[in-house]
């Protein structure tokens, strides 16, 4: 009878692999590669037409609560 520990992937130095390493190995085996989140965000942003980006307020990052919830704007 085989032990379950024989089926757990291990790193070259014979230590158990982390859940992150197991997940990445599984994705790689399926032909899926991970990309940094900023690359995904840039790709999505590139799909938005320039005429829509012009509509975004220049102070949106500072006054997002104003634009989302109607709170008073912050100055400067």
C-alpha positions as protocol buffer text, in pm:
chain_id: "A"
residue {
  index: 1
  type: UNK
  ca { x: 0 y: 0 z: 0 }
}
residue {
  index: 2
  type: UNK
  ca { x: 133 y: 347 z: -88 }
}
residue {
  index: 3
  type: UNK
  ca { x: 136 y: 643 z: 142 }
}
residue {
  index: 4
  type: UNK
  ca { x: -41 y: 966 z: 46 }
}
residue {
  index: 5
  type: UNK
  ca { x: 284 y: 1155 z: 107 }
}
residue {
  index: 6
  type: UNK
  ca { x: 430 y: 980 z: -198 }
}
residue {
  index: 7
  type: UNK
  ca { x: 176 y: 1165 z: -413 }
}
residue {
  index: 8
  type: UNK
  ca { x: 241 y: 1514 z: -274 }
}
residue {
  index: 9
  type: UNK
  ca { x: 467 y: 1717 z: -505 }
}
residue {
  index: 10
  type: UNK
  ca { x: 791 y: 1816 z: -337 }
}
residue {
  index: 11
  type: UNK
  ca { x: 1052 y: 2075 z: -419 }
}
residue {
  index: 12
  type: UNK
  ca { x: 1406 y: 1969 z: -522 }
}
residue {
  index: 13
  type: UNK
  ca { x: 1537 y: 2009 z: -166 }
}
residue {
  index: 14
  type: UNK
  ca { x: 1277 y: 1749 z: -59 }
}
residue {
  index: 15
  type: UNK
  ca { x: 1054 y: 1996 z: 127 }
}
residue {
  index: 16
  type: UNK
  ca { x: 682 y: 2017 z: 66 }
}
residue {
  index: 17
  type: UNK
  ca { x: 575 y: 2267 z: -197 }
}
residue {
  index: 18
  type: UNK
  ca { x: 358 y: 2560 z: -94 }
}
residue {
  index: 19
  type: UNK
  ca { x: -6 y: 2586 z: -203 }
}
residue {
  index: 20
  type: UNK
  ca { x: 100 y: 2872 z: -435 }
}
residue {
  index: 21
  type: UNK
  ca { x: 362 y: 2652 z: -602 }
}
residue {
  index: 22
  type: UNK
  ca { x: 110 y: 2368 z: -640 }
}
residue {
  index: 23
  type: UNK
  ca { x: -145 y: 2606 z: -791 }
}
residue {
  index: 24
  type: UNK
  ca { x: 111 y: 2749 z: -1035 }
}
residue {
  index: 25
  type: UNK
  ca { x: 226 y: 2399 z: -1132 }
}
residue {
  index: 26
  type: UNK
  ca { x: -134 y: 2297 z: -1197 }
}
residue {
  index: 27
  type: UNK
  ca { x: -199 y: 2605 z: -1412 }
}
residue {
  index: 28
  type: UNK
  ca { x: 124 y: 2554 z: -1604 }
}
residue {
  index: 29
  type: UNK
  ca { x: 32 y: 2190 z: -1669 }
}
residue {
  index: 30
  type: UNK
  ca { x: -299 y: 2312 z: -1812 }
}
residue {
  index: 31
  type: UNK
  ca { x: -119 y: 2556 z: -2042 }
}
residue {
  index: 32
  type: UNK
  ca { x: -232 y: 2862 z: -1843 }
}
residue {
  index: 33
  type: UNK
  ca { x: 21 y: 3131 z: -1759 }
}
residue {
  index: 34
  type: UNK
  ca { x: -25 y: 3398 z: -1495 }
}
residue {
  index: 35
  type: UNK
  ca { x: 32 y: 3763 z: -1572 }
}
residue {
  index: 36
  type: UNK
  ca { x: 84 y: 4050 z: -1333 }
}
residue {
  index: 37
  type: UNK
  ca { x: -241 y: 4230 z: -1251 }
}
residue {
  index: 38
  type: UNK
  ca { x: -109 y: 4560 z: -1390 }
}
residue {
  index: 39
  type: UNK
  ca { x: -72 y: 4399 z: -1734 }
}
residue {
  index: 40
  type: UNK
  ca { x: -436 y: 4288 z: -1721 }
}
residue {
  index: 41
  type: UNK
  ca { x: -548 y: 4638 z: -1615 }
}
residue {
  index: 42
  type: UNK
  ca { x: -348 y: 4802 z: -1896 }
}
residue {
  index: 43
  type: UNK
  ca { x: -498 y: 4560 z: -2148 }
}
residue {
  index: 44
  type: UNK
  ca { x: -851 y: 4641 z: -2031 }
}
residue {
  index: 45
  type: UNK
  ca { x: -776 y: 5015 z: -2032 }
}
residue {
  index: 46
  type: UNK
  ca { x: -649 y: 4996 z: -2390 }
}
residue {
  index: 47
  type: UNK
  ca { x: -992 y: 4870 z: -2499 }
}
residue {
  index: 48
  type: UNK
  ca { x: -1159 y: 5193 z: -2381 }
}
residue {
  index: 49
  type: UNK
  ca { x: -1184 y: 5456 z: -2658 }
}
residue {
  index: 50
  type: UNK
  ca { x: -996 y: 5785 z: -2608 }
}
residue {
  index: 51
  type: UNK
  ca { x: -1322 y: 5983 z: -2619 }
}
residue {
  index: 52
  type: UNK
  ca { x: -1434 y: 5795 z: -2305 }
}
residue {
  index: 53
  type: UNK
  ca { x: -1106 y: 5859 z: -2118 }
}
residue {
  index: 54
  type: UNK
  ca { x: -1155 y: 6234 z: -2178 }
}
residue {
  index: 55
  type: UNK
  ca { x: -1477 y: 6215 z: -1973 }
}
residue {
  index: 56
  type: UNK
  ca { x: -1297 y: 6088 z: -1661 }
}
residue {
  index: 57
  type: UNK
  ca { x: -1253 y: 6378 z: -1414 }
}
residue {
  index: 58
  type: UNK
  ca { x: -889 y: 6475 z: -1351 }
}
residue {
  index: 59
  type: UNK
  ca { x: -954 y: 6463 z: -975 }
}
residue {
  index: 60
  type: UNK
  ca { x: -1132 y: 6127 z: -978 }
}
residue {
  index: 61
  type: UNK
  ca { x: -873 y: 5953 z: -760 }
}
residue {
  index: 62
  type: UNK
  ca { x: -895 y: 6223 z: -494 }
}
residue {
  index: 63
  type: UNK
  ca { x: -1270 y: 6277 z: -509 }
}
residue {
  index: 64
  type: UNK
  ca { x: -1393 y: 5928 z: -592 }
}
residue {
  index: 65
  type: UNK
  ca { x: -1639 y: 5942 z: -298 }
}
residue {
  index: 66
  type: UNK
  ca { x: -1791 y: 6256 z: -449 }
}
residue {
  index: 67
  type: UNK
  ca { x: -1836 y: 6088 z: -788 }
}
residue {
  index: 68
  type: UNK
  ca { x: -1963 y: 5760 z: -642 }
}
residue {
  index: 69
  type: UNK
  ca { x: -2167 y: 5876 z: -342 }
}
residue {
  index: 70
  type: UNK
  ca { x: -2216 y: 6250 z: -379 }
}
residue {
  index: 71
  type: UNK
  ca { x: -2010 y: 6354 z: -76 }
}
residue {
  index: 72
  type: UNK
  ca { x: -1856 y: 6703 z: -80 }
}
residue {
  index: 73
  type: UNK
  ca { x: -1543 y: 6738 z: -294 }
}
residue {
  index: 74
  type: UNK
  ca { x: -1200 y: 6764 z: -131 }
}
residue {
  index: 75
  type: UNK
  ca { x: -994 y: 7068 z: -225 }
}
residue {
  index: 76
  type: UNK
  ca { x: -646 y: 7035 z: -371 }
}
